[in-house]
Amino acid sequence: MSKKVQDIGNQYTSYENKKKKRIQAKKRVVRRRMTFIGGLLLLVIIVLSIMVVAQKHQNDHDAHIRQQKEQKYQKQQDEELALKEKLNNLNKKSYIKKVARDDYYLSNDGEVIFKLPDDQSKKDDSGSKDDKK
């Protein structure tokens, strides 16, 4: 492309050309700085986003573990209550007498225990049910 306009070599045009060059140089510097700062900002945003996602995943995992432990704790609480109730029952004489009579066929003085055929069939039925389990 040929130059159709020629510069006049006077002081004013050389001053204006230098001024334009300085403005363009400042624009380049500002553009580079903005690009650098923008890149840093983008990098910080990416790093923080990754940290947020990782923390969310860790929190979900911890919540799942906590829920499992709470369920285990609840089962242990229920078991503890059952064992305390059983312990209280074992400390009562009436319960011990009932267990001794029912399970071990013990009797009081002067009592006679008779086994009836119905008792045997009931026991066999319950024994066969236990065998199936």
Buried (B, 14 or more C-beta within 10 A) or exposed (E): EEEEEEEEEEEEEEEEEEEEEEEEEEEEEEEEEEEEEEEEEEEEEEEEEEEEEEEEEEEEEEEEEEEEEEEEEEEEEEEEEEEEEEEEEEEEEEEEEEEEBEEEEEEEEEEEEEEEEEEEEEEEEEEEEEEEE
